[in-house]
Amino acid sequence: MKQILERLFRGEFLTVEESRNLLTGIGRKEYPAAQVAALMTVYRMRPITVDEMVGYRSALIDAAVKVDLSEYGATEIVGTGGDGKNTFNISTCSAFVVAGAGYKVAKHGNVGSSSVSGASNVLMQHGVKFSSDESKLRKSIEASGVAYMHAPLFHPALAAVGPIRKEIGFKTFFNLLGPLTNPSGPSYQLLGVADLSQLRLYTAVLQRLGIGFSIVTSLDGYDEISLTSDFKVSCNATESIYSPESFGFERSEPGSLHGGATPGEASKIFDDVLEGRATAPQRNAVIAGAAFAIRNFVPERSVEDCIAAAAESLDSGRALGCFRKFVEING
């Protein structure tokens, strides 16, 4: 580790294999905490490279608790977090809308760090109990359309860095790795990022990994299709900028997606969306996110068709039915 740190301090970069070996050693607690903290500090001073991201991700996937859901051809729907907007659980809600439209979702998440309520928080509010048992996850995705993997149950290697991350008190490159480490290896991914530099980084990484993807960012800084501004979407082969109005949505006011002050308040908004009581900005953000996730499965369909499919899933009650079945199986 000391030699690697010296190289990084000189402005050098690591190869995929070097990054992979380094994080494997960190997960095994082979290095002093001070050296691991120094490594985290490097990436506060300069951007992480694509090779380094791919290598670090490989190490976490290698060490993860294995679960094989590949036969379902599922999608992941996740945001990076860290946009400072404290939105309600848009991507989690969108997951059940996608399921209600007939597609499978294998979602990987955790409790909130930069927001009041992460995906795990809102599910716990409904009595969901997390499991790493593959048979239970298979039952869940088959019956409800959604399997949920609570990150701490699947990534024991991260336990080695948890106390260090907490002590240093700033975001680290581990925050960037989370959305790339779904242990089920989904076939598709809808990823929300907070800025254009992250969009470029994740586009390069996901192209390297060879899965179908859409990466979205709102140009006013939301890691969602917030509809509060124009938004950019990067897919496997194309990039486009859209306005809310181009799809018939009204532009939403900043703050209209706020998730409340407690997980309970965020959970109520989540329920309001699925049960038809949400405000227009809340409903529309969920539909927009779900639509671009659906389009990963059927790229030949227009965005307008995918929006209609998402709206029908929500308005028909099928999305709510998928969620209720999910809670029944996982409660």
ChimeraX attribute file (.defattr): number of C-alpha atoms within 10 A of each C-alpha:
attribute: neighborCount
match mode: 1-to-1
recipient: residues
	/A:1	15
	/A:2	11
	/A:3	8
	/A:4	16
	/A:5	16
	/A:6	11
	/A:7	13
	/A:8	16
	/A:9	14
	/A:10	9
	/A:11	10
	/A:12	10
	/A:13	16
	/A:14	19
	/A:15	15
	/A:16	20
	/A:17	15
	/A:18	16
	/A:19	22
	/A:20	22
	/A:21	16
	/A:22	20
	/A:23	21
	/A:24	20
	/A:25	15
	/A:26	20
	/A:27	20
	/A:28	14
	/A:29	15
	/A:30	14
	/A:31	14
	/A:32	10
	/A:33	15
	/A:34	10
	/A:35	14
	/A:36	21
	/A:37	16
	/A:38	14
	/A:39	19
	/A:40	19
	/A:41	16
	/A:42	17
	/A:43	16
	/A:44	13
	/A:45	9
	/A:46	10
	/A:47	12
	/A:48	16
	/A:49	17
	/A:50	20
	/A:51	20
	/A:52	19
	/A:53	23
	/A:54	22
	/A:55	23
	/A:56	24
	/A:57	23
	/A:58	21
	/A:59	23
	/A:60	25
	/A:61	20
	/A:62	15
	/A:63	17
	/A:64	21
	/A:65	17
	/A:66	17
	/A:67	18
	/A:68	14
	/A:69	19
	/A:70	12
	/A:71	8
	/A:72	17
	/A:73	15
	/A:74	25
	/A:75	27
	/A:76	29
	/A:77	30
	/A:78	27
	/A:79	25
	/A:80	19
	/A:81	23
	/A:82	19
	/A:83	18
	/A:84	12
	/A:85	18
	/A:86	22
	/A:87	24
	/A:88	27
	/A:89	29
	/A:90	29
	/A:91	27
	/A:92	24
	/A:93	28
	/A:94	29
	/A:95	31
	/A:96	31
	/A:97	36
	/A:98	33
	/A:99	26
	/A:100	27
	/A:101	23
	/A:102	17
	/A:103	20
	/A:104	25
	/A:105	29
	/A:106	30
	/A:107	26
	/A:108	24
	/A:109	23
	/A:110	17
	/A:111	19
	/A:112	18
	/A:113	12
	/A:114	15
	/A:115	22
	/A:116	22
	/A:117	27
	/A:118	24
	/A:119	24
	/A:120	23
	/A:121	21
	/A:122	26
	/A:123	25
	/A:124	17
	/A:125	14
	/A:126	16
	/A:127	12
	/A:128	18
	/A:129	13
	/A:130	19
	/A:131	15
	/A:132	17
	/A:133	13
	/A:134	15
	/A:135	11
	/A:136	15
	/A:137	23
	/A:138	19
	/A:139	16
	/A:140	22
	/A:141	23
	/A:142	14
	/A:143	14
	/A:144	25
	/A:145	28
	/A:146	29
	/A:147	26
	/A:148	26
	/A:149	23
	/A:150	19
	/A:151	23
	/A:152	16
	/A:153	14
	/A:154	23
	/A:155	20
	/A:156	16
	/A:157	23
	/A:158	20
	/A:159	13
	/A:160	16
	/A:161	17
	/A:162	11
	/A:163	11
	/A:164	15
	/A:165	17
	/A:166	10
	/A:167	9
	/A:168	13
	/A:169	8
	/A:170	10
	/A:171	17
	/A:172	17
	/A:173	17
	/A:174	17
	/A:175	12
	/A:176	20
	/A:177	17
	/A:178	18
	/A:179	24
	/A:180	24
	/A:181	23
	/A:182	26
	/A:183	23
	/A:184	23
	/A:185	21
	/A:186	24
	/A:187	21
	/A:188	23
	/A:189	29
	/A:190	28
	/A:191	27
	/A:192	27
	/A:193	28
	/A:194	23
	/A:195	18
	/A:196	15
	/A:197	11
	/A:198	17
	/A:199	22
	/A:200	14
	/A:201	16
	/A:202	25
	/A:203	22
	/A:204	16
	/A:205	19
	/A:206	21
	/A:207	14
	/A:208	12
	/A:209	11
	/A:210	11
	/A:211	15
	/A:212	19
	/A:213	28
	/A:214	27
	/A:215	27
	/A:216	30
	/A:217	27
	/A:218	25
	/A:219	20
	/A:220	16
	/A:221	20
	/A:222	27
	/A:223	28
	/A:224	30
	/A:225	30
	/A:226	32
	/A:227	27
	/A:228	24
	/A:229	21
	/A:230	18
	/A:231	22
	/A:232	20
	/A:233	21
	/A:234	20
	/A:235	20
	/A:236	16
	/A:237	10
	/A:238	8
	/A:239	13
	/A:240	10
	/A:241	13
	/A:242	15
	/A:243	17
	/A:244	20
	/A:245	12
	/A:246	10
	/A:247	12
	/A:248	9
	/A:249	15
	/A:250	15
	/A:251	16
	/A:252	18
	/A:253	12
	/A:254	15
	/A:255	13
	/A:256	15
	/A:257	23
	/A:258	18
	/A:259	24
	/A:260	18
	/A:261	12
	/A:262	12
	/A:263	25
	/A:264	18
	/A:265	17
	/A:266	24
	/A:267	22
	/A:268	16
	/A:269	25
	/A:270	25
	/A:271	18
	/A:272	15
	/A:273	24
	/A:274	24
	/A:275	15
	/A:276	14
	/A:277	13
	/A:278	16
	/A:279	13
	/A:280	13
	/A:281	21
	/A:282	23
	/A:283	23
	/A:284	24
	/A:285	24
	/A:286	29
	/A:287	28
	/A:288	27
	/A:289	27
	/A:290	31
	/A:291	25
	/A:292	29
	/A:293	31
	/A:294	29
	/A:295	20
	/A:296	21
	/A:297	19
	/A:298	12
	/A:299	14
	/A:300	8
	/A:301	12
	/A:302	13
	/A:303	17
	/A:304	16
	/A:305	13
	/A:306	24
	/A:307	21
	/A:308	15
	/A:309	21
	/A:310	29
	/A:311	23
	/A:312	17
	/A:313	25
	/A:314	27
	/A:315	16
	/A:316	12
	/A:317	16
	/A:318	20
	/A:319	30
	/A:320	23
	/A:321	20
	/A:322	26
	/A:323	24
	/A:324	15
	/A:325	17
	/A:326	24
	/A:327	18
	/A:328	14
	/A:329	17
	/A:330	20
	/A:331	13
